[in-house]
Amino acid sequence: MVFSYYLLQPIYSAAWHLLNLLQKRRETVFYCHTPVDLEIWLPVQEYLKPIPIATDKRDTYKFLKSKGFRVRRLPVFPKAVIMCRVSAHKFPCRRIIKIGMMHGAYHFKRRTSAKNYLPFSLYMFSSQKDLDNAIEIGVTCGKVGGYPKLDPFLPPKQVTRTNPAKPKLLFTATYDSSSMSGIERWIDRLGELVQQYDIAVSVHPWTNSEYIKRLRTMPGITYIEDNPLHHIPAADVCIVDTSSIIAEICALDKPMISWKLPAARRSVPEVYDIIAATSIQIDSFEELVPALDRALAEPAALALERQKANAIFFDRLDGKAGERCAGHITMLLPELGL
């Protein structure tokens, strides 16, 4: 548990108990850390009574307000909280029912300690394999919920490209400070590809701000500000590193090229094996164009490996993960049922 929990817990918990004496706590809130959390949550909210949103992040608050959502700032003192994080310390009272959901598909980086799951009454994982991995380290509150963020994109749909004369490439990268990013392999050389390919780029929001600034102003490059899932269906080939977007690309059955990267502190060996099996792996930028030629010529070459990976990453790719997650939630909080 983070240090702020121990600092705030006595004051917050006392306030919660006092408010509960004055008026019994009945409300459930959704804690939204970033706009990505909302994309995971909305397919679940569809099957529940409306739940207010709360955040302690200024940028998230401004974004939600700009989109017309009713949102509150922390602290709030609910009966229960639902979140797409392992952030129980934001609500430091044991009486609050805490329900968690996966922030990304599967765990592409080494997961947090099992003790951080202890405050949760329920934590929903994206697949049975992911739940089994959590149980192995001592998590006892888990159930399989699936990955609701994908629901609006299933089944995969064919998308007409804006520029059919050029193959569409989607470059993705996790944050560089993780030592698991491939951004340094391509950021200086994207300009060499713009004549031959239609290029879009999506990077983790924690990526070095100088990299993001360069990408936003790079001629001939579309920098993706919103959910990259909206852009995967139109891509002919995705260029990846170790980001969990790989699972989403597998779910939408798109060919991938990946950079061979050395193991880092938070690396998961199993994930590196899956990336090697589901993508064309390259060491350097010089190998990229030949790999692109191969991927474009045979887009279904690794489709079977992607299907095998989907069985590891996800519960069922039927577009009903939100409904299943809502069912788990109403088992604990029946008053939220429709």
N, C-alpha and C positions, 0 to 999 in steps of 0.2 A: 504494500500500500504506500502511496506517495506521502511525503512529509506533511503536505497541506491537510491531509485527512486528520492527522493527530492534532494539528493546530486548530482546526475549525470544528472538529467533531463535538467537543463539549458545548460550545456556544450554539451550533446549529441544532444539535440534538435536543438541547433544552428548549430552544424556540419551537421546534416541531412538537414536542410534548405539550408545551403550553397552548399552542394553537389547537392541538387535538383535544385538549380539555375544553377549550372555548367552543370549538365546533369540530365534530369528528371529521377526520380527513377522509374524503371520498374520491378525490380527483386523481386521475392518471395523466402524466405528461410524457411527451416524447422529447428527449434531450437531443438536440441537433448540434453537433460539433462543427461540421462543414456541410455545404450544399450536397456533397456526395451522399451523406447520411439520409438526406431527404429522398434521393432517388431510390435508395434501398427500402425506405419506410413507406412511401406512397402506395406501392402495390399491396402492402399489408393493411394500411389504413382503409383501403377500399372495402375490406370485409369486417370493419369494426365501426362502432359509433365514433364520431369525431373526437379526436384527442388533441388538446392544446400543445403547442410547441414551445420549448424553452431553450435558451442558449446563453452562454457566457462569452461568446466570441462576437466582437463588434462587427467584423466584416460579414459574418453569417447573419447577424441580426439585420443589417442593412440589406443584404441580399434577399432575405425572406420577406421583409417589408416591401421591397421593390416588386416582388412577385405577388403581392396581395395576401400573404399569409398573416394570420394573427399570431404574434410571437411575443413571448415575455423574456425578460432578462433574469438570470439567476441572481440571488437565491429564490427558489420556490420551495414549498413544503407540501408535497403531494402524498397521497396514500401509496402510489406506485409510480415508477419511472421505467420507460422503455428506451433503450439506446442501442446504437450500432457500434459500440465501443466497449472496452473493458475499463470503464471510468466510474466505478461505483463511488469513488472518493468525492465526486462532485455532489453527492447526496449523502453526507456522512451521518446517517441515523439508521440504526439496525432495524427499526420498525418499518422503514420504507421498503416495499416490495420492489425488487430490482430484476428486470428482464433484459437480457442482452441478445443481440443478433450480430452475425458476422459483418465486418466492415468491408471485406473483400471476399472473393471466391477462394476458398481454401487458405492455407497458411503458407505463403511463398517465402516468408521469413520466419526465423525461429520465434515461436510464440512466447508470450509473457508467462510468468510463473503461475502455477496452479493456485497459489494463495490469493491472487488477484481476482479469481473467479468465485471465491468463497462467499462474498456478500450477495451473490446472485441466487435467486430462487429458480431461475431458468435461464439457460444460455443456449441459443439455437445455432447449430453449425450447418455448413453448406452441404455436407455429405456424410454418409456413414463412416467413411475412411477418416475424414477430418475429426469426427466425434471419437472414433477409436483412438486416434493419436492424442486427443485431449484426455481421454480416460487414462491412457498410459502414463501421463505425467501427474495424474491425481485429480482431474476435474470430475466432480460428481453431480453437477447440475445440468448436464448437457442433454439435448435432444436434437434430432435432425429436422431442420426447417427448410433447407434448400437455399436458393439464392434469388430472392424476389426481384432484385434489380434487373434480372434478365427477362422477367415475365413479359414486358411490353414488346420484346424483340423476338419472341418465339411464337410460332416456328419461324426460322430464318426466312427472310424475304429477299427476292432479287431487287436490286436498286439500279436505276439507270444512271450512269456516270455523267457528270456535267461536261466532261471533255472526253468523248469516246475515242479520240485519236491518240490519247496518251494513257498508258496503264496508270492506275491510281495506287500510290504507295502511302502507307501509314507508318510513320516512324514513332515509336513509343520509348519511354525511358522512365525508370524509377529514379528516386532522388540520388544525386551523385555522392552525398556524404555517407550513404549506406555501403559504399565500396562494391555495390552490386549493379551499378548502372553502366550502360554502354554508350552514353551520350558523347563521351570524348572520342569515340571511334568515328563519329560521323558529323558532328556539328560544324567542323571547319570545312567540310567538303560537300555539303548539301548542294551548293551552287553548281557543282559539276553535273547534277542530275536533272536540273529543271527544264532543260530543252527536250529531254527524252521522256520525262515522267511528270505526272500530276502529283504533287507532294503535299501531304498534310502531316502535322507533327503534334503529338500530345505527350506532355511530360508531367511527372508528379508535381503537385503544387509546392512541395518542399525543395524542388530543384533550385540550384544557385540562381539568384535573381539576375545575375549578369547573363547567364545562358538564356533565361526566359526573355530578357530584353532584346538580345540578339535575334532570337527566333521570331519574335513579334514583328521585327522590322526587316527580316530577310526577304529580298526580292524573289518572287515566284514561289513562296512558301505559304501555305495556309496554316496559321497557328490556331489550334483548337482550344477555345476558352471554356467550352461546355463539356458535357459528358461524352467521352470518346466513343462510347457504345453507339451513339448516333452515327458515327462515321465508319465503323467497322464494316457494315453491310456493303458500302460502296467501294471498299478497298479491294484491289486485286491481290496485293501481297502486303503483309504486315512485317515490319522489322522491329524486333523485340530484344529485351535483355532478360531480366529476371522478375519483371513486374507481374502482379496478379492479373493484369489485363490479358495475359496469355490464356488464362482459363476462359475468359469471355470470347477471345478469338477462336479457341477450340470449339466452344459452344455454337458459334456462328459459322464454323467450318471454313475458315479462311487459311490459305497457305502462309507459312511464317519462315522468316530467316532470322536466326539468332546469333549473337556474338558469343564466342567462347570466352568466358570470364573466369578468373581464378576464384576459388572459394573465399568467402568473407566471414566475418565473425557471426553474422546472423543467417548464413547460408543453410539451406536444408538439402542434404545430398540427394534425397529422393526427388526433389523438385528439379534439380539440375539434370537428373536422369530423364525425367519427363520432357524437359525442354529439348534435350538432345534427340529424343525419339520423335517428337512432333514437329521439328523444324529442320531446315537446312542450316547447319552451323558453319560459321566462317570466323577466321581470325582477324582479318584486316579489311579495310575499305576496298582494297584492290580486288578482293574476292566477291564484292557485292554484286556487280553487274552480271558476271557469269551465273551467280546464284539466282538473281532475278530472272534471267533468261530461262533457267531450269524451272523455277517456280511458276512462271507464266505459261510455260509449255505444258507442264503437268500439274495443274492445281490440285488434283485429287490424289497425288502420289502418296501423301501421308495421311489421307482421310481416315484410314482404319486406326492409325496411332492416335489421331485426335479423338476418335470415338472411345478408345480405351482410356485416354486421359479424362474425358468427360465423366466416365464411371467413377473415377477417383475424386474429381473436383466437386461433383454435384449429386444431389439426390435424384430428381427426375427433371428432365428438360421438357416439361409439358406446359409451361406458362402458368402453373398453379402453386408456385412456392409461396406467394403472398397469402393465399387461402390457407395453406397448411400452417404457416407461421401464426396467422390469426387464430386458428383452431387451438394451437398450443397456448396462446395468450389467454384465450377465454376459459381454458381449463383452470387457470389461476385467478382470472378476473372475469367471472361470468357476466358482470354488469356491462362489459364492453361489447357483448355480442349483439348482432343486429336482430 
